[in-house]
Amino acid sequence: MKIKPLNRHLVVHKKPKEKKEKSSSFILPEGYESSIEKYSIVKVLDIAEDSKLKGIKPGSEVIVETSMLFEVTGSVLILENYVYGLVDEKACVRA
C-alpha cells in the first residue's frame, strides 16, 4: 500500500540498523536495543504538497529526530518540523 503524505509530513526510508553480536552478563529481552540514536539519516520517498521545506525532493537524504519517526502500514512518516538538515554529499570536503 502506498501512502500519500498530507499535512506537512514526509514518507521516508530508514536504513536498517546493523546488528552487532554482544555477549552480556545479564539476560536481556529478545530484540532489546541498549541505545537508540537520537538522530538518523533517512532517504525521502515522498513529500506532502503543503510542505514548507525548500530544496528537499524525493531521493534527498535528510537528518531527522529518530524518536519522531512512526510507521503506518509499512510506510515510515515524519512531520517536517523534525527534519533538521539536508545531507549534501557534493558539498562535503574529502580529505
Buried (B, 14 or more C-beta within 10 A) or exposed (E): EEBEBEEBBBBBEBEEEEEEEEEEEEEEEEEEEEEEEEEBBBBBBBBBEEBEBEEBEEEBBBBBBBEEBEEEEEBBBBBBEBBEEBEEEEEEEEE
